[in-house]
Amino acid sequence: MPSAKYEHQKPHRPAHLPRRLKPPPERGAPPDLKWFMYIGLVLALVVVALLVPYLMAYVVELLSS
C-alpha cells in the first residue's frame, strides 16, 4: 500500500525535446497599468457625480411624504 504522504517529484523533460543548453531569456518588466487606474478613478467619480443628485432627490422625496 503506498504511503499517504505526498512527495514532490522533479518534473521530467520529455525525451523527444532537445536538451536546453542556455537558460531561458529574462522576462520583461510587467506592463504599466497606471493609466487604467486613472481611467477607473475618473469613471468612478463620474458615476458618483451622476448618482448624488438622484440620491438627494430620493431622500427629499422620502422626507417630504
mmCIF file of the N, C-alpha and C atoms, coordinates in Angstrom:
data_MODEL
# 
_entry.id   MODEL 
# 
loop_
_atom_site.group_PDB 
_atom_site.id 
_atom_site.type_symbol 
_atom_site.label_atom_id 
_atom_site.label_alt_id 
_atom_site.label_comp_id 
_atom_site.label_asym_id 
_atom_site.label_entity_id 
_atom_site.label_seq_id 
_atom_site.pdbx_PDB_ins_code 
_atom_site.Cartn_x 
_atom_site.Cartn_y 
_atom_site.Cartn_z 
_atom_site.occupancy 
_atom_site.B_iso_or_equiv 
_atom_site.pdbx_formal_charge 
_atom_site.auth_seq_id 
_atom_site.auth_comp_id 
_atom_site.auth_asym_id 
_atom_site.auth_atom_id 
_atom_site.pdbx_PDB_model_num 
ATOM 1   N N  . MET A 1 1  ? 0.854   -1.173 0.000   1.00 0.00 ? 1  MET A N  1 
ATOM 2   C CA . MET A 1 1  ? 0.000   0.000  0.000   1.00 0.00 ? 1  MET A CA 1 
ATOM 3   C C  . MET A 1 1  ? 0.900   1.236  0.000   1.00 0.00 ? 1  MET A C  1 
ATOM 4   N N  . PRO A 1 2  ? 0.662   2.211  -0.912  1.00 0.00 ? 2  PRO A N  1 
ATOM 5   C CA . PRO A 1 2  ? 1.520   3.391  -0.956  1.00 0.00 ? 2  PRO A CA 1 
ATOM 6   C C  . PRO A 1 2  ? 1.284   4.288  0.245   1.00 0.00 ? 2  PRO A C  1 
ATOM 7   N N  . SER A 1 3  ? 2.320   5.049  0.558   1.00 0.00 ? 3  SER A N  1 
ATOM 8   C CA . SER A 1 3  ? 2.240   5.969  1.684   1.00 0.00 ? 3  SER A CA 1 
ATOM 9   C C  . SER A 1 3  ? 1.261   7.092  1.360   1.00 0.00 ? 3  SER A C  1 
ATOM 10  N N  . ALA A 1 4  ? 0.536   7.560  2.370   1.00 0.00 ? 4  ALA A N  1 
ATOM 11  C CA . ALA A 1 4  ? -0.441  8.621  2.180   1.00 0.00 ? 4  ALA A CA 1 
ATOM 12  C C  . ALA A 1 4  ? 0.237   9.990  2.133   1.00 0.00 ? 4  ALA A C  1 
ATOM 13  N N  . LYS A 1 5  ? 1.516   10.064 2.472   1.00 0.00 ? 5  LYS A N  1 
ATOM 14  C CA . LYS A 1 5  ? 2.226   11.341 2.487   1.00 0.00 ? 5  LYS A CA 1 
ATOM 15  C C  . LYS A 1 5  ? 2.629   11.721 1.060   1.00 0.00 ? 5  LYS A C  1 
ATOM 16  N N  . TYR A 1 6  ? 2.415   12.983 0.710   1.00 0.00 ? 6  TYR A N  1 
ATOM 17  C CA . TYR A 1 6  ? 2.750   13.464 -0.629  1.00 0.00 ? 6  TYR A CA 1 
ATOM 18  C C  . TYR A 1 6  ? 4.229   13.764 -0.722  1.00 0.00 ? 6  TYR A C  1 
ATOM 19  N N  . GLU A 1 7  ? 4.846   13.295 -1.792  1.00 0.00 ? 7  GLU A N  1 
ATOM 20  C CA . GLU A 1 7  ? 6.245   13.608 -2.059  1.00 0.00 ? 7  GLU A CA 1 
ATOM 21  C C  . GLU A 1 7  ? 6.332   14.243 -3.438  1.00 0.00 ? 7  GLU A C  1 
ATOM 22  N N  . HIS A 1 8  ? 6.901   15.441 -3.479  1.00 0.00 ? 8  HIS A N  1 
ATOM 23  C CA . HIS A 1 8  ? 7.037   16.141 -4.755  1.00 0.00 ? 8  HIS A CA 1 
ATOM 24  C C  . HIS A 1 8  ? 8.116   15.474 -5.595  1.00 0.00 ? 8  HIS A C  1 
ATOM 25  N N  . GLN A 1 9  ? 7.822   15.293 -6.884  1.00 0.00 ? 9  GLN A N  1 
ATOM 26  C CA . GLN A 1 9  ? 8.807   14.718 -7.788  1.00 0.00 ? 9  GLN A CA 1 
ATOM 27  C C  . GLN A 1 9  ? 9.259   15.785 -8.770  1.00 0.00 ? 9  GLN A C  1 
ATOM 28  N N  . LYS A 1 10 ? 10.523  15.784 -9.085  1.00 0.00 ? 10 LYS A N  1 
ATOM 29  C CA . LYS A 1 10 ? 11.076  16.742 -10.030 1.00 0.00 ? 10 LYS A CA 1 
ATOM 30  C C  . LYS A 1 10 ? 10.419  16.524 -11.398 1.00 0.00 ? 10 LYS A C  1 
ATOM 31  N N  . PRO A 1 11 ? 10.002  17.612 -12.066 1.00 0.00 ? 11 PRO A N  1 
ATOM 32  C CA . PRO A 1 11 ? 9.381   17.423 -13.382 1.00 0.00 ? 11 PRO A CA 1 
ATOM 33  C C  . PRO A 1 11 ? 10.375  16.859 -14.386 1.00 0.00 ? 11 PRO A C  1 
ATOM 34  N N  . HIS A 1 12 ? 9.894   16.015 -15.273 1.00 0.00 ? 12 HIS A N  1 
ATOM 35  C CA . HIS A 1 12 ? 10.748  15.376 -16.271 1.00 0.00 ? 12 HIS A CA 1 
ATOM 36  C C  . HIS A 1 12 ? 10.544  16.029 -17.625 1.00 0.00 ? 12 HIS A C  1 
ATOM 37  N N  . ARG A 1 13 ? 11.624  16.348 -18.302 1.00 0.00 ? 13 ARG A N  1 
ATOM 38  C CA . ARG A 1 13 ? 11.556  16.911 -19.647 1.00 0.00 ? 13 ARG A CA 1 
ATOM 39  C C  . ARG A 1 13 ? 11.268  15.766 -20.611 1.00 0.00 ? 13 ARG A C  1 
ATOM 40  N N  . PRO A 1 14 ? 10.321  15.958 -21.530 1.00 0.00 ? 14 PRO A N  1 
ATOM 41  C CA . PRO A 1 14 ? 10.019  14.882 -22.482 1.00 0.00 ? 14 PRO A CA 1 
ATOM 42  C C  . PRO A 1 14 ? 11.258  14.491 -23.288 1.00 0.00 ? 14 PRO A C  1 
ATOM 43  N N  . ALA A 1 15 ? 11.381  13.214 -23.580 1.00 0.00 ? 15 ALA A N  1 
ATOM 44  C CA . ALA A 1 15 ? 12.583  12.698 -24.246 1.00 0.00 ? 15 ALA A CA 1 
ATOM 45  C C  . ALA A 1 15 ? 12.716  13.202 -25.677 1.00 0.00 ? 15 ALA A C  1 
ATOM 46  N N  . HIS A 1 16 ? 11.592  13.532 -26.347 1.00 0.00 ? 16 HIS A N  1 
ATOM 47  C CA . HIS A 1 16 ? 11.677  13.948 -27.739 1.00 0.00 ? 16 HIS A CA 1 
ATOM 48  C C  . HIS A 1 16 ? 12.142  15.407 -27.900 1.00 0.00 ? 16 HIS A C  1 
ATOM 49  N N  . LEU A 1 17 ? 12.225  16.171 -26.799 1.00 0.00 ? 17 LEU A N  1 
ATOM 50  C CA . LEU A 1 17 ? 12.698  17.552 -26.875 1.00 0.00 ? 17 LEU A CA 1 
ATOM 51  C C  . LEU A 1 17 ? 14.208  17.598 -26.679 1.00 0.00 ? 17 LEU A C  1 
ATOM 52  N N  . PRO A 1 18 ? 14.890  18.502 -27.410 1.00 0.00 ? 18 PRO A N  1 
ATOM 53  C CA . PRO A 1 18 ? 16.338  18.606 -27.197 1.00 0.00 ? 18 PRO A CA 1 
ATOM 54  C C  . PRO A 1 18 ? 16.641  19.186 -25.818 1.00 0.00 ? 18 PRO A C  1 
ATOM 55  N N  . ARG A 1 19 ? 17.797  18.860 -25.325 1.00 0.00 ? 19 ARG A N  1 
ATOM 56  C CA . ARG A 1 19 ? 18.209  19.344 -24.007 1.00 0.00 ? 19 ARG A CA 1 
ATOM 57  C C  . ARG A 1 19 ? 18.495  20.840 -24.081 1.00 0.00 ? 19 ARG A C  1 
ATOM 58  N N  . ARG A 1 20 ? 18.016  21.581 -23.097 1.00 0.00 ? 20 ARG A N  1 
ATOM 59  C CA . ARG A 1 20 ? 18.223  23.026 -23.078 1.00 0.00 ? 20 ARG A CA 1 
ATOM 60  C C  . ARG A 1 20 ? 19.638  23.323 -22.588 1.00 0.00 ? 20 ARG A C  1 
ATOM 61  N N  . LEU A 1 21 ? 20.395  24.023 -23.411 1.00 0.00 ? 21 LEU A N  1 
ATOM 62  C CA . LEU A 1 21 ? 21.769  24.330 -23.050 1.00 0.00 ? 21 LEU A CA 1 
ATOM 63  C C  . LEU A 1 21 ? 21.917  25.749 -22.517 1.00 0.00 ? 21 LEU A C  1 
ATOM 64  N N  . LYS A 1 22 ? 20.991  26.628 -22.885 1.00 0.00 ? 22 LYS A N  1 
ATOM 65  C CA . LYS A 1 22 ? 21.042  28.006 -22.394 1.00 0.00 ? 22 LYS A CA 1 
ATOM 66  C C  . LYS A 1 22 ? 19.871  28.229 -21.439 1.00 0.00 ? 22 LYS A C  1 
ATOM 67  N N  . PRO A 1 23 ? 20.040  29.100 -20.463 1.00 0.00 ? 23 PRO A N  1 
ATOM 68  C CA . PRO A 1 23 ? 18.893  29.406 -19.599 1.00 0.00 ? 23 PRO A CA 1 
ATOM 69  C C  . PRO A 1 23 ? 17.827  30.168 -20.390 1.00 0.00 ? 23 PRO A C  1 
ATOM 70  N N  . PRO A 1 24 ? 16.594  30.142 -19.941 1.00 0.00 ? 24 PRO A N  1 
ATOM 71  C CA . PRO A 1 24 ? 15.539  30.866 -20.657 1.00 0.00 ? 24 PRO A CA 1 
ATOM 72  C C  . PRO A 1 24 ? 15.816  32.370 -20.638 1.00 0.00 ? 24 PRO A C  1 
ATOM 73  N N  . PRO A 1 25 ? 15.290  33.102 -21.609 1.00 0.00 ? 25 PRO A N  1 
ATOM 74  C CA . PRO A 1 25 ? 15.548  34.543 -21.639 1.00 0.00 ? 25 PRO A CA 1 
ATOM 75  C C  . PRO A 1 25 ? 14.909  35.250 -20.447 1.00 0.00 ? 25 PRO A C  1 
ATOM 76  N N  . GLU A 1 26 ? 15.462  36.392 -20.104 1.00 0.00 ? 26 GLU A N  1 
ATOM 77  C CA . GLU A 1 26 ? 14.924  37.171 -18.988 1.00 0.00 ? 26 GLU A CA 1 
ATOM 78  C C  . GLU A 1 26 ? 13.540  37.693 -19.356 1.00 0.00 ? 26 GLU A C  1 
ATOM 79  N N  . ARG A 1 27 ? 12.673  37.726 -18.392 1.00 0.00 ? 27 ARG A N  1 
ATOM 80  C CA . ARG A 1 27 ? 11.343  38.270 -18.621 1.00 0.00 ? 27 ARG A CA 1 
ATOM 81  C C  . ARG A 1 27 ? 11.413  39.791 -18.594 1.00 0.00 ? 27 ARG A C  1 
ATOM 82  N N  . GLY A 1 28 ? 10.573  40.401 -19.411 1.00 0.00 ? 28 GLY A N  1 
ATOM 83  C CA . GLY A 1 28 ? 10.490  41.847 -19.420 1.00 0.00 ? 28 GLY A CA 1 
ATOM 84  C C  . GLY A 1 28 ? 9.747   42.359 -18.194 1.00 0.00 ? 28 GLY A C  1 
ATOM 85  N N  . ALA A 1 29 ? 9.785   43.660 -18.022 1.00 0.00 ? 29 ALA A N  1 
ATOM 86  C CA . ALA A 1 29 ? 9.073   44.256 -16.896 1.00 0.00 ? 29 ALA A CA 1 
ATOM 87  C C  . ALA A 1 29 ? 7.572   44.110 -17.109 1.00 0.00 ? 29 ALA A C  1 
ATOM 88  N N  . PRO A 1 30 ? 6.813   44.061 -16.028 1.00 0.00 ? 30 PRO A N  1 
ATOM 89  C CA . PRO A 1 30 ? 5.359   43.975 -16.189 1.00 0.00 ? 30 PRO A CA 1 
ATOM 90  C C  . PRO A 1 30 ? 4.833   45.254 -16.824 1.00 0.00 ? 30 PRO A C  1 
ATOM 91  N N  . PRO A 1 31 ? 3.689   45.187 -17.487 1.00 0.00 ? 31 PRO A N  1 
ATOM 92  C CA . PRO A 1 31 ? 3.154   46.383 -18.148 1.00 0.00 ? 31 PRO A CA 1 
ATOM 93  C C  . PRO A 1 31 ? 2.753   47.441 -17.134 1.00 0.00 ? 31 PRO A C  1 
ATOM 94  N N  . ASP A 1 32 ? 2.837   48.701 -17.555 1.00 0.00 ? 32 ASP A N  1 
ATOM 95  C CA . ASP A 1 32 ? 2.466   49.816 -16.693 1.00 0.00 ? 32 ASP A CA 1 
ATOM 96  C C  . ASP A 1 32 ? 0.958   50.007 -16.762 1.00 0.00 ? 32 ASP A C  1 
ATOM 97  N N  . LEU A 1 33 ? 0.270   49.712 -15.675 1.00 0.00 ? 33 LEU A N  1 
ATOM 98  C CA . LEU A 1 33 ? -1.183  49.793 -15.638 1.00 0.00 ? 33 LEU A CA 1 
ATOM 99  C C  . LEU A 1 33 ? -1.663  51.066 -14.943 1.00 0.00 ? 33 LEU A C  1 
ATOM 100 N N  . LYS A 1 34 ? -0.770  52.045 -14.796 1.00 0.00 ? 34 LYS A N  1 
ATOM 101 C CA . LYS A 1 34 ? -1.104  53.276 -14.094 1.00 0.00 ? 34 LYS A CA 1 
ATOM 102 C C  . LYS A 1 34 ? -2.254  54.007 -14.786 1.00 0.00 ? 34 LYS A C  1 
ATOM 103 N N  . TRP A 1 35 ? -2.273  54.011 -16.131 1.00 0.00 ? 35 TRP A N  1 
ATOM 104 C CA . TRP A 1 35 ? -3.322  54.725 -16.847 1.00 0.00 ? 35 TRP A CA 1 
ATOM 105 C C  . TRP A 1 35 ? -4.683  54.084 -16.614 1.00 0.00 ? 35 TRP A C  1 
ATOM 106 N N  . PHE A 1 36 ? -4.737  52.770 -16.494 1.00 0.00 ? 36 PHE A N  1 
ATOM 107 C CA . PHE A 1 36 ? -6.004  52.112 -16.206 1.00 0.00 ? 36 PHE A CA 1 
ATOM 108 C C  . PHE A 1 36 ? -6.540  52.530 -14.843 1.00 0.00 ? 36 PHE A C  1 
ATOM 109 N N  . MET A 1 37 ? -5.633  52.726 -13.880 1.00 0.00 ? 37 MET A N  1 
ATOM 110 C CA . MET A 1 37 ? -6.053  53.169 -12.560 1.00 0.00 ? 37 MET A CA 1 
ATOM 111 C C  . MET A 1 37 ? -6.651  54.571 -12.644 1.00 0.00 ? 37 MET A C  1 
ATOM 112 N N  . TYR A 1 38 ? -5.998  55.462 -13.385 1.00 0.00 ? 38 TYR A N  1 
ATOM 113 C CA . TYR A 1 38 ? -6.512  56.824 -13.525 1.00 0.00 ? 38 TYR A CA 1 
ATOM 114 C C  . TYR A 1 38 ? -7.868  56.828 -14.230 1.00 0.00 ? 38 TYR A C  1 
ATOM 115 N N  . ILE A 1 39 ? -8.008  56.054 -15.280 1.00 0.00 ? 39 ILE A N  1 
ATOM 116 C CA . ILE A 1 39 ? -9.273  55.981 -16.003 1.00 0.00 ? 39 ILE A CA 1 
ATOM 117 C C  . ILE A 1 39 ? -10.376 55.425 -15.099 1.00 0.00 ? 39 ILE A C  1 
ATOM 118 N N  . GLY A 1 40 ? -10.055 54.418 -14.313 1.00 0.00 ? 40 GLY A N  1 
ATOM 119 C CA . GLY A 1 40 ? -11.031 53.857 -13.379 1.00 0.00 ? 40 GLY A CA 1 
ATOM 120 C C  . GLY A 1 40 ? -11.470 54.863 -12.336 1.00 0.00 ? 40 GLY A C  1 
ATOM 121 N N  . LEU A 1 41 ? -10.521 55.645 -11.818 1.00 0.00 ? 41 LEU A N  1 
ATOM 122 C CA . LEU A 1 41 ? -10.882 56.665 -10.836 1.00 0.00 ? 41 LEU A CA 1 
ATOM 123 C C  . LEU A 1 41 ? -11.773 57.734 -11.456 1.00 0.00 ? 41 LEU A C  1 
ATOM 124 N N  . VAL A 1 42 ? -11.459 58.146 -12.683 1.00 0.00 ? 42 VAL A N  1 
ATOM 125 C CA . VAL A 1 42 ? -12.288 59.154 -13.351 1.00 0.00 ? 42 VAL A CA 1 
ATOM 126 C C  . VAL A 1 42 ? -13.691 58.611 -13.589 1.00 0.00 ? 42 VAL A C  1 
ATOM 127 N N  . LEU A 1 43 ? -13.794 57.371 -14.043 1.00 0.00 ? 43 LEU A N  1 
ATOM 128 C CA . LEU A 1 43 ? -15.121 56.785 -14.264 1.00 0.00 ? 43 LEU A CA 1 
ATOM 129 C C  . LEU A 1 43 ? -15.906 56.666 -12.955 1.00 0.00 ? 43 LEU A C  1 
ATOM 130 N N  . ALA A 1 44 ? -15.227 56.302 -11.886 1.00 0.00 ? 44 ALA A N  1 
ATOM 131 C CA . ALA A 1 44 ? -15.897 56.206 -10.592 1.00 0.00 ? 44 ALA A CA 1 
ATOM 132 C C  . ALA A 1 44 ? -16.389 57.578 -10.142 1.00 0.00 ? 44 ALA A C  1 
ATOM 133 N N  . LEU A 1 45 ? -15.590 58.617 -10.360 1.00 0.00 ? 45 LEU A N  1 
ATOM 134 C CA . LEU A 1 45 ? -16.021 59.974 -9.994  1.00 0.00 ? 45 LEU A CA 1 
ATOM 135 C C  . LEU A 1 45 ? -17.215 60.424 -10.822 1.00 0.00 ? 45 LEU A C  1 
ATOM 136 N N  . VAL A 1 46 ? -17.234 60.082 -12.105 1.00 0.00 ? 46 VAL A N  1 
ATOM 137 C CA . VAL A 1 46 ? -18.372 60.434 -12.957 1.00 0.00 ? 46 VAL A CA 1 
ATOM 138 C C  . VAL A 1 46 ? -19.632 59.732 -12.476 1.00 0.00 ? 46 VAL A C  1 
ATOM 139 N N  . VAL A 1 47 ? -19.519 58.460 -12.141 1.00 0.00 ? 47 VAL A N  1 
ATOM 140 C CA . VAL A 1 47 ? -20.691 57.715 -11.662 1.00 0.00 ? 47 VAL A CA 1 
ATOM 141 C C  . VAL A 1 47 ? -21.196 58.319 -10.359 1.00 0.00 ? 47 VAL A C  1 
ATOM 142 N N  . VAL A 1 48 ? -20.298 58.658 -9.454  1.00 0.00 ? 48 VAL A N  1 
ATOM 143 C CA . VAL A 1 48 ? -20.710 59.258 -8.181  1.00 0.00 ? 48 VAL A CA 1 
ATOM 144 C C  . VAL A 1 48 ? -21.350 60.618 -8.434  1.00 0.00 ? 48 VAL A C  1 
ATOM 145 N N  . ALA A 1 49 ? -20.761 61.427 -9.331  1.00 0.00 ? 49 ALA A N  1 
ATOM 146 C CA . ALA A 1 49 ? -21.317 62.750 -9.623  1.00 0.00 ? 49 ALA A CA 1 
ATOM 147 C C  . ALA A 1 49 ? -22.713 62.643 -10.226 1.00 0.00 ? 49 ALA A C  1 
ATOM 148 N N  . LEU A 1 50 ? -22.971 61.614 -11.017 1.00 0.00 ? 50 LEU A N  1 
ATOM 149 C CA . LEU A 1 50 ? -24.298 61.432 -11.587 1.00 0.00 ? 50 LEU A CA 1 
ATOM 150 C C  . LEU A 1 50 ? -25.280 60.825 -10.590 1.00 0.00 ? 50 LEU A C  1 
ATOM 151 N N  . LEU A 1 51 ? -24.789 60.083 -9.636  1.00 0.00 ? 51 LEU A N  1 
ATOM 152 C CA . LEU A 1 51 ? -25.651 59.387 -8.690  1.00 0.00 ? 51 LEU A CA 1 
ATOM 153 C C  . LEU A 1 51 ? -26.117 60.294 -7.554  1.00 0.00 ? 51 LEU A C  1 
ATOM 154 N N  . VAL A 1 52 ? -25.302 61.255 -7.159  1.00 0.00 ? 52 VAL A N  1 
ATOM 155 C CA . VAL A 1 52 ? -25.617 62.090 -5.995  1.00 0.00 ? 52 VAL A CA 1 
ATOM 156 C C  . VAL A 1 52 ? -26.932 62.853 -6.174  1.00 0.00 ? 52 VAL A C  1 
ATOM 157 N N  . PRO A 1 53 ? -27.178 63.514 -7.298  1.00 0.00 ? 53 PRO A N  1 
ATOM 158 C CA . PRO A 1 53 ? -28.466 64.221 -7.410  1.00 0.00 ? 53 PRO A CA 1 
ATOM 159 C C  . PRO A 1 53 ? -29.673 63.291 -7.305  1.00 0.00 ? 53 PRO A C  1 
ATOM 160 N N  . TYR A 1 54 ? -29.588 62.106 -7.855  1.00 0.00 ? 54 TYR A N  1 
ATOM 161 C CA . TYR A 1 54 ? -30.693 61.161 -7.750  1.00 0.00 ? 54 TYR A CA 1 
ATOM 162 C C  . TYR A 1 54 ? -30.911 60.716 -6.307  1.00 0.00 ? 54 TYR A C  1 
ATOM 163 N N  . LEU A 1 55 ? -29.833 60.501 -5.601  1.00 0.00 ? 55 LEU A N  1 
ATOM 164 C CA . LEU A 1 55 ? -29.960 60.119 -4.191  1.00 0.00 ? 55 LEU A CA 1 
ATOM 165 C C  . LEU A 1 55 ? -30.546 61.256 -3.369  1.00 0.00 ? 55 LEU A C  1 
ATOM 166 N N  . MET A 1 56 ? -30.092 62.476 -3.650  1.00 0.00 ? 56 MET A N  1 
ATOM 167 C CA . MET A 1 56 ? -30.631 63.632 -2.929  1.00 0.00 ? 56 MET A CA 1 
ATOM 168 C C  . MET A 1 56 ? -32.137 63.772 -3.185  1.00 0.00 ? 56 MET A C  1 
ATOM 169 N N  . ALA A 1 57 ? -32.554 63.608 -4.446  1.00 0.00 ? 57 ALA A N  1 
ATOM 170 C CA . ALA A 1 57 ? -33.969 63.708 -4.775  1.00 0.00 ? 57 ALA A CA 1 
ATOM 171 C C  . ALA A 1 57 ? -34.756 62.591 -4.100  1.00 0.00 ? 57 ALA A C  1 
ATOM 172 N N  . TYR A 1 58 ? -34.196 61.421 -4.011  1.00 0.00 ? 58 TYR A N  1 
ATOM 173 C CA . TYR A 1 58 ? -34.861 60.301 -3.357  1.00 0.00 ? 58 TYR A CA 1 
ATOM 174 C C  . TYR A 1 58 ? -35.034 60.572 -1.870  1.00 0.00 ? 58 TYR A C  1 
ATOM 175 N N  . VAL A 1 59 ? -33.998 61.099 -1.220  1.00 0.00 ? 59 VAL A N  1 
ATOM 176 C CA . VAL A 1 59 ? -34.073 61.398 0.209   1.00 0.00 ? 59 VAL A CA 1 
ATOM 177 C C  . VAL A 1 59 ? -35.095 62.500 0.463   1.00 0.00 ? 59 VAL A C  1 
ATOM 178 N N  . VAL A 1 60 ? -35.068 63.535 -0.379  1.00 0.00 ? 60 VAL A N  1 
ATOM 179 C CA . VAL A 1 60 ? -36.045 64.622 -0.215  1.00 0.00 ? 60 VAL A CA 1 
ATOM 180 C C  . VAL A 1 60 ? -37.462 64.092 -0.409  1.00 0.00 ? 60 VAL A C  1 
ATOM 181 N N  . GLU A 1 61 ? -37.669 63.234 -1.373  1.00 0.00 ? 61 GLU A N  1 
ATOM 182 C CA . GLU A 1 61 ? -38.988 62.638 -1.607  1.00 0.00 ? 61 GLU A CA 1 
ATOM 183 C C  . GLU A 1 61 ? -39.448 61.822 -0.417  1.00 0.00 ? 61 GLU A C  1 
ATOM 184 N N  . LEU A 1 62 ? -38.513 61.057 0.191   1.00 0.00 ? 62 LEU A N  1 
ATOM 185 C CA . LEU A 1 62 ? -38.883 60.258 1.369   1.00 0.00 ? 62 LEU A CA 1 
ATOM 186 C C  . LEU A 1 62 ? -39.222 61.149 2.550   1.00 0.00 ? 62 LEU A C  1 
ATOM 187 N N  . LEU A 1 63 ? -38.473 62.236 2.754   1.00 0.00 ? 63 LEU A N  1 
ATOM 188 C CA . LEU A 1 63 ? -38.704 63.090 3.902   1.00 0.00 ? 63 LEU A CA 1 
ATOM 189 C C  . LEU A 1 63 ? -39.959 63.951 3.739   1.00 0.00 ? 63 LEU A C  1 
ATOM 190 N N  . SER A 1 64 ? -40.296 64.301 2.516   1.00 0.00 ? 64 SER A N  1 
ATOM 191 C CA . SER A 1 64 ? -41.450 65.179 2.313   1.00 0.00 ? 64 SER A CA 1 
ATOM 192 C C  . SER A 1 64 ? -42.776 64.415 2.323   1.00 0.00 ? 64 SER A C  1 
ATOM 193 N N  . SER A 1 65 ? -42.747 63.123 2.205   1.00 0.00 ? 65 SER A N  1 
ATOM 194 C CA . SER A 1 65 ? -44.006 62.378 2.179   1.00 0.00 ? 65 SER A CA 1 
ATOM 195 C C  . SER A 1 65 ? -44.431 61.925 3.547   1.00 0.00 ? 65 SER A C  1 
# 
